[in-house]
């Protein structure tokens, strides 16, 4: 498992999620799901998200650590 930071820009807002996932694909999917739950379908599509590994070899299970948005 890896710790990821995922981000997506939508106009003046930047959505973000910090999470634990197996790979980049799963990280983006989890970010979309969590953002949609919290912010009424603001998650967008997979290709609109960027993901980068913050830490490798992290203990599982896959989970959201933090999710939110801020203005640019």
Secondary structure, 3 states (H helix, E strand, C coil): CEEEEEEEEECCEEEEEEEEECCHHHHHHHHHHHHHHHCCCCCCCHHHCEEEEEECCCCCCCEEEEEEEEEC
